[in-house]
Amino acid sequence: MASSLAAHPNTPHQGDAGPEGNDENAKHATALNVDDKSISLRENASGGSDHESAESTSNENDFPEGGLRAWLVVLGSFCAMFMVFGVVNSTAAFQDYLSTHQLASHSAVQIGWIFSLQLFCVFFCGIYVGRAFDAHGPRALVAVGSVGLVLSMTLLGFCQEYYQFILCYSILGGMSSALLNAPAYGAIGHFFDRRRGLATGMAVTAGSIGGVVIPLMLRSLLPRVGFPWTSRILGFLLLVFAAPTNLFIRTRLPPSGDAGSLFPDFSVLKNTPFTLCAAGIFLMEWGLFVPVAYISSYASTHTAGVDPENFGFDILAILNAASFFGRWIPGLLSDKLGRFNIMLSTILLCAVSVLALWLTADTSEAVLIAFAVVFGFASGSNLSLIPVCLGQLCTIENYGRYVGSAWFLASFGTLTSIPIGGALLDTTSGAYWGLIVFSGAAYAVAFACYLMARCYVVGWNPARRF
């Protein structure tokens, strides 16, 4: 789950990008090559250009597309994403435990703000971290992020009051995660173009592995050593992954030295396909993080014939195990069948699984497990395919501000998703149907937004690779 503000990115479907002109209000055409056909989109962008270059600004041969150095970068990004999204994907386990222990006197909405604020920091701060990555490289960002995230998890065991969880988990943990997340994605963009979907998909599987390991560690350690020592052990685990993260995340191109504007560039909203995608990303955040946050508490309160408390940890591990395959398989297929095509397929499967399986699961362990498997697989690519999809709507020079603006808008979806789910849970007196319908409906509208964006660019033909 992540922001990709890479320096000098490219995609196999992008057209030629011309040199920058001096007229900041000039309108220019962005060429998109889809199935070897050029499609022109009109956009009004700051720092635009009236000129077209005779040759592409980036040649496929400029990207190694493999080799020891490139794959070590993928390994470093894998370890960073284990640290960031291993914790994020364990949200349901932490929330279920805290709601019955340290924060038992607080409402579902109040507890939800702890985790949604952490997610908000990851994506919102990622905008500025991405620009710092472009300007100065990854070394300092990754080092500070690693230390901060290890401290956040270690100190979590000392927290007893609500505000302490906000400061330690939400603020420190969220901002530290942002310092790791943007360089982890961005560094891959320096070494892979044609195979970027595959390389990114392999790296983001770390979040699924962490989402299996951490809940199972919580399940085993909490009854034995208690919450304080469990958090310290988890902090040591993150420290182990911090070492290869700092060793291997590197860039191929020199830093630009210019971090650019501190504010998102909302002129990109004049690009209709981008605006539709940004709306789809926002809604997808709503749909995604409700199951991620509430699946464990649902399992703990709706199962019979199994150990409810442990089943809450187990169902989250099952969901994340399925998402392991859902992260790299769609990434591999997207390079061959089209990024938007695969994104649309997985979003639709998410909506169907939520409304057809989770909504009807009731007390059936079998149906709930089936939902965890299907939704885990389908949702695995929700975040990993966002940067590569957006890359098809802009030139190389505009990639950073397009992705940054999209994550800026989407961060407010992550901020509100879990509290909305908690409010619906309180409103329905503990019944889960309200938050389940909310999640499914959000996915359905996100599908419509992505579909309209695709059709705007390449038309209604589903056979077109885009």
N, C-alpha and C positions, 0 to 999 in steps of 0.2 A: 503494500500500500504505500505513491510517492511522487515528488517533483523532479522533473528532468530539465534543468537549465544548463544544458551542455554548451560548451564553446564550440563553434564551427560545426554544428551537426548537419546531417544531410539525410535524405531518404532516397530510395531507388526510384521513386515516382516524381521527384521534384524536377522542375525545369531549370533553365539557366538563370542565374542571378547576375544582374548588371552591377557596375560600380555605383557607389553612392554619389548623388548629386548634392548641390548646395541648397536647393529650394525645399524647405522643410514641409511645405504644404503641397508639393507636387503629387499628382496622382500617377500611379503606375500600374502596370498589369503584372500579375504574378502568374507565371506559367507553371502548369501542373501537367506532367506527362503521365497519362494513365493508359496502359496497354498501347504504348507508343503513339498515343494521340495527345495533342496539346490542347488543354482547356484553359481558357483565360478567365481569371476572376479579377474584378476591379476592387481595389482597396485604397483608402486614404490613410497614408502612414507618415508619421514624422520621420525625417531623415530619408525620404524616399528618393527615387531616381527616375529620370526621364529616358535613361539610356539602357541599351541592352548590350551585353558583352558578346563578343564573337565566339567565345568559348565558355564552357561551364566553369563556375568558380571552384568547383571541386570535382575531381576525377575519381572514379571508383578505385583506381589504382593507388590513390593517396591513402586509402584506408588499408591497414594490414589484413583485416578480415580473419586474423588468426595469428598463430605463432606464440612462442612462450611468453613474451612480454604482454601480449594482448590477453591471453587466457589467465595470466596472473592478475591482471586488472579485474577480470571477471571474478576471480576467486576473492580478491579484496572486497569487491562490491558485494559479493555473496555474504561475506562475514559481517559487513556493515549492515546489510539488510536483515541478517539474523538478529543483530542487536536491536534494530529499530522495530521491525515488523514482527519479530518473535514476541516482543512485549505487546505491541498493538493487537496482534491476533490472539493474545491471551486475555484481552479485556474482559470477556464474559466470565472467566474464572476469577479474576481479581474482584470484579463487581459483585459476583455471587457471594464470595467470601466476606468482603467488607460489609455488605448489606446485612449480614447476620452476625457480625462481630463488632469491630470498632465503630462502625457507622450504622448500627442497627436502629438507632433513634432517628435517623434521617430518612426523608422520602426518596422514592425512586428518581424523582426529578433532580433533587440535590446531588445524589450520588452520581447521576448521569453526567452532571456538569464537570466532574473531576476528569472523566475519561474523554468527553467531547472537547474540553479545553486543551487537553494534551494533543489530540488529533489536530485541532485548529492550529496550535503552535507549530506542529510538524509541517503543515502545508502553507500556512500564511508566512511564517519565517523563511520557508524554503525559497520564496521569491527573492529575498535579499541575499540569502546564502548562495543562491545560484549565480547572482551577479558578482558576488565576491569570488566565487569559484572561477568565473570567466576572467576576472581582473587579476587575481593573485594566485590561482592554483589551489590544490586541495590540501596541502600539508598541514597548515595551521588549523584549518576548519575541522579536518578529521581528528587531529590530536585533541583539540578542545572538546569536540563533541564526544569523543570516546571517554575522556575523563568525566565529563558531566553526566553521561548516561550511567556509567558505573557507579558514581556517587549517588545518583538519584535512586537506583535500585537498592544500594546498600543502606542508605539513610531511610528508606521507606519503612523498614522495620521499627524505627523509633517513633513513627507517626501515630498519634492517638486522636488528635483533634481534626475537625474538618478542614480548617485552614492549612494545617500542616500537610495534608494530602494534596491540596491545591498547589502549594509552593513546591513541594518535593517531586510529586509525580507529574502534575500538569505543567507547571512552568519550567522547572529545571529539566525534567525528563523530555518534555516536548521540544524545548529549544535545542537541547543537546541532540535530539533525534534529527532535527532539521539540519544541523551542522554536518551530520553524517549522510543524510538521505540524498541531498542534491549532488554532492560530489560522487556518490556511489552510482547514480544514474548517469551523470555528466561524463565521467571518465570513460564509460563504455562507448559513448558517442564519439570519442576521439579515435577509437580503434576499429569500430565496426560500422558499416553502412548497409551493404547488401544483406548481411547476416545479423543486423542489429536486433531484430525481433527474437531470433534464437538466443543471442548472447544475453539480452535483457531478461528473457524468460528463464534462462538458467540461473541468473543471479537472484531473481525475485523468488525462486523456489525456497530460498533461505527463510523467508517469512513463514512459509508453510511448515518447514521443519521446526523452526522455533515455536510455532503455534502448536506443535505436537509435543515437543520436549518440555516446554515450560509448564503447561497445564498438568502433565503427568508428574513432573517434579513437585508441583504444588500438592497434587493428590497424595504423593508419597511422603513429603517432608512435613506438611502442616500438622498432621496428627502426632508426629514423632518429635519434632524439635520446635514447633510453634512458629508463628509468623515472623518474629524478629530474625531468627537464625535462617529461616527460609529465604528471606530477602537478601541476607548477606551471602548465602550460597549462590543465589541467582546473580548477585553482583560480581562474584568471582567468575561465574560462567561467562558473563559479558566481557570481563577483563581478558579472558582467554581468547575470545574472538576479536578483541580490540587490537591484539598484536599483528595478525596478518592484515587487518584493515589498514593500519598505518604503514605497513611495509609495502603493500602492493597497489594501493590506489594511487595512480599516477596519470599524468596527461601526456599526450604526444605532441601537441602544439604549444607554443609558448603563451603565457598569460597575456591578455590584451592590455592590462594596466589601466583599463577604464571600466569602472563599475556601472556607469550609466546613471540614469535617473533613479531616484529612490521610490518613485511612484509607478504603479502599473500604467501601461499605455492603453487607455480605453478607446483610442481611435481604431484599434483592431476590431471593435464591435461593429464597425461599418462593413466588415467582411461577413456576409450573411451566413455562410457555412460555419465559420468559426463561432458566431454567436449561438447558433443552434447546438453546436458541440459543447460550448461552455454551459448552456442550460442543461444539456444531457448529463454532463459530468456532475453538476450540482445535484441533480435529482438522483443520479446513481449513488452519490455519497449518502443521501438520505436512505436509499434502499439497502445499501451494503451494510452499514454499521449498526442497523437495528438487529439483524440476526447475529452479527458478530458479538454484540454486547449482551443480548438477552437469551441466547440459545441455552446457556448453562442454567440460568435460573428457571427457564421453562422446563428443562429436563428434570431439575430437582423437585419441581412441584407437580409434574404431570406424569409421573411414572409409577408403575406398580410391579412388584415382583423382582425389583432390582434395588440395589443400594442407591437411594436417590441422591445423596450428597456426592458419592463418587461418580455416579452416572453423569452428573453435570460436568465434571472434568473430562470424562471419557467422550461425551458427545462432541465437545469442542475439539478434542484431539482428532476425532474422526473427520470432522469438517475440515480441519486444517490439513490432514493427510490427503484428503481428496483434492484440496486446492493445490497441492504440490504438482499434481498432473495437470491441473487447470492453469497453471502458470507457464509451464514450458511448452506443452503441446499446442495451445493456441498461438503462442509466440512463434513456434516453428511453422505452423500452418499459415500464419498471417503473411509471412514472407512469400508464400507460394500462391495463396488464394486471395489476398487482399486484406489490409488491416481493418478497414471499415466493415467488410463482409464478416470477418470473424468476430469483431466487437458486437455487431448486431446479433449474431447467432447466440453469443454467450449472454448478452443482456436479456434476450427473449427467454432463454432457458432459466435464468434467474427468476424472472417474473412468474413463469409457469411453476417452478418448483416451490416458490413461496406460497402462491395462491392455491395450488393443487395439492401440495403435500403438507407443508407446515400448518396451513389453516385447517386441514382436516385431520391432523395427527391425533389430537386430543390426548388420550393416555396410551396410545400405541407406541411401544418402543420401536417396533419394526418400521413403522411409517416415519418416525422421527429420525431414525438412522438413515433411511432412504433419502429423506430430505437433506440431511447433513452431507451425504455423499454427493448428491446431484448439485445442490447449491454450492458446496465447497468447490467442486470442479468448475462449475459455470462462473462463479465469482472470482476465481483465481486470476483471470486476466483483466478484471475490471479496471485496476489501476495501471498495470504494466503496459497495456496497449494504448493508454491515453496519449503519451508523448509521441509515439510513432504515428498515431492517427492525425494528431495536430500537425505533425511535420509534413503531411501531404497537402496542407492548406496554405503553405507559405514558403518563401524562399529561405535559404540558409541564413541570410543576414537578419531575418525577422523571427527566426525560430525561438530565440530566448524570450522575446517580449510576448509572443503568442502563448507559449507554454506558461510563462510567469503570470500573465493576465488570467489565463484559465484557472490556474491553481489559486490565485487570489480570490476569484469568485467561488470556486469550489470549497475553499476553506470555511466559508460560512455555512455550507451544507454539512460539513463534518462537525462544526460547532453546535449546530442545532439538532442534528439527527437523534442522538441518544437522549437528550432531554425531552424531545418531542415524544419519543417512545415511552419514556418514564411518565410523562404527563398523561398519555393515553392509557398506560397501565393503571395509574391512580384513578383516572376518570371511570374506567370500567371495573373498578373495585378488584383489581388483581387479575382480571380476565385478559388474555393475551390477543384476542381476536382483533382488537383495535390497532395495535402496533403492527400486527402481521399484515392486515389490509393496507395500512399506510406504506409499509415496505414494498408490497407487491405493486401498489398503484404508482409509487415513485419509479419503480423499474419500468412499468409499462409506458409512462410518459417519457422517460429517458430514451426508451427504444424509439418512440415516435420522433424525438428530436434528432437522434443520430440518423434515422432513416431519411428524414427531410434533408439533412445536411448532405448525405450521400447522393440523394436524387438531384439536389441542386447542382452538384458538380458533374455527375456522370449519367443522370437520367434514371429511369425506373427499371432498366434492364438488370435483373438479378445476376446475370451471367458475367457482367463486367467486373474485372478484377480491380478493386479499389480499396 
